[in-house]
Amino acid sequence: MAGGRVALRSHLLATAAYALGCVTGVIVLVLERRDDYVRFHALQSIACSIGFAVVALIEFLIHLNGH
């Protein structure tokens, strides 16, 4: 990453990390060992997916108790 520029490959991998949430996040994280930019986005994808799943579970439980 010279001069603050990120290679096209890095952008594609970082974008792919978000495609299927945790699944692709973990795959990209395991496959990419050196690129911190890609690893950051893979970790962020995993964290966001887990967060969304927790919120969905809480909403489901609230809805379940409401009836």
N, C-alpha and C positions, 0 to 999 in steps of 0.2 A: 504494500500500500504506500506508494511513493507520492509525496506531496498532497496527502489527504484524498487521493483518488482511490476509489474502490473498483476492482476489476469486475467486468460483466459477470464472470463466473460466481463471484462472491454475492453479487446482487441476486442472481438467479437462485443460488442455494439459500440465501436469507429469505427470499420470498417463498420458496418451496417449504421452508420450515413451518409456515402457517397453513399450508394446504389442508391437512387433516388433523390439525391440532397436535395433541400429544404424540400421536403416532409418527408423523413426519418430523416433529421437533426432536424426538429421541433418535430417529434415524439419522438426521442431519448432524446432531450432536455427536453421535458415535462415529460417523464417517469423517467429519471434519475435525482435525486435531490442532491445526495451526492458526487458522484464520479467526481472530478474536471477534471480528465483525459478524461473521456467520454464526459463531458459537453464542454470541450475545442474543441474536435473533432466535436461535433455536431454544435457548433457555427462556426467553421471553414468551415464546409460543407455548412452551410447556406450562409456565406459570399462569398465563392467561387462560389456557384451557382448563387447568385445575380450578382456577378461580370461578370461571363460568359454570363448571360442573357443580361446585359447592353452592353457588347461588341458585342454580336450577334445583338442586336437592332440597334446599331450604324452602324455596317456593313450593315445591311439591308437597313437602311435609306440612306446610302451613295450609295449603289447599285441602290436604287430606284431613286435617284436624277441623277444618271449617264445616265439614258435612257430617 
